[in-house]
Amino acid sequence: MTTLQKIKEIEDEMARTQKNKATSYHLGLLKAKVAKLRRELIQGPSGGGGGGGGLGFDVARTGIASVGFVGFPSVGKSTLMSKLTGTHSEVAAYEFTTLTTVPGTVKVHGAPIQILDLPGIVEGAVDGRGRGRQVIAVARTCNLIFIVLDVLKPLGDKKIIEAELEGFGIRLNKKPPAIVVRKKDKGGVNITHTVPLTKIDQEEIKAVLSEYKISSCDIAIRQADVTLDDLVDVIEGNRVYVPAIYVLNKIDAISIEELDLLYKIPNSVPISSKEWLNVDELIDVMWEKLDLVRAYTKPRGLAPDYDAPVVLRKGRSSVEDFCMSIHKEIAKQMKYAVVWGSSAKHSRGQKVGLDHVLEDEDVVTIVKK
């Protein structure tokens, strides 16, 4: 029996089993078995993580962040990519025009953003169809995913693509669950939770641990709505949590009334890449989702340089990160920095050290020893 057949068999059994106290342990075991089989499916016979790159899929990374275009063939990814970046990505009115990853760069608010046009995926991509493993493996490494959909059939395609990405360990528009699992040598299983558990019970937790052969550990849960899937994700430890925008393309083919309905889809931006409609809103939402921080340099006695910001990622935007992005020696030579902007306590500027965290559009003067 193949891995796919095993997964299908277990999922069918789960669908047939009614959830109650008597079956919760059994369902937990089945859920963990499916997760382990999917890991085996994704890694393939070589045991590598993610299906590898392959010809045309290894792309040199440039810019401060990368955005991957994912979608079915012929939804307009390549047209959008070509017009955004000026990079030629093969465009035609038939399917599977793009066969490799095509990189390009777009500058937004002075920040270089790498755009990756990935080949169109097909249903069953996570199982290896249509070079799906390579496509989704590249998507795993992106800071943001554009899921490009045809407005004439958005919800059906959205559901399929989400399932393909989820199956590959990509969690869209989610934060890591507030679960901590600490393995230990002895002492059995100790489960603590600071909130009531509404979607998971202790029997299910013990069943999952049993399937993973974890006999002694401390589990701390600090989130009320965690599920069995969340626990499996934490134990597997290879999940990536990536923001996504649903780009609903070809709005030039629908009515205003239909367009109003599309705006009700969460995290979506309707556009027309062909007629270049509403792309400005897409770029604004992209910038917001990437959560980047611009900091402007100000030499002593001179005006700030607003033309060439130092662009940092949120969470890695300290004065030390600012210095290191210019030159690694600057942090060693710095005596202190003066910062103006929303992170400073005073409008006249604040004297700070290397650990001070910068906010977007702060102005920084480095004073050397």
Secondary structure, DSSP 8 states (H G I E B T S, - for coil): --HHHHHHHHHHHHHHS--STTTHHHHHHHHHHHHHHHHHHHHTTTT-SSS---TTT-----SSEEEEEEESTTSSHHHHHHHHH-------SSS----S-EEEEEEETTEEEEEEE-----TTGGGTGGGHHHHHHHHHT-SEEEEEEETTSHHHHHHHHHHHHHHTTEEET----SEEEEE-SSS-EEEEESS--SS--HHHHHHHHHHTT--SEEEEE--TT--HHHHHHHHH---EEE-EEEEEE-GGGS-HHHHHHHTTSTTEEE-BTTTTBSHHHHHHHHHHHHTEEEEEE--TTS----SS-EEEETTB-BHHHHHHHH-HHHHHHEEEEEEESTTSSSTT-EEE-TT-B--TTEEEEEEE-
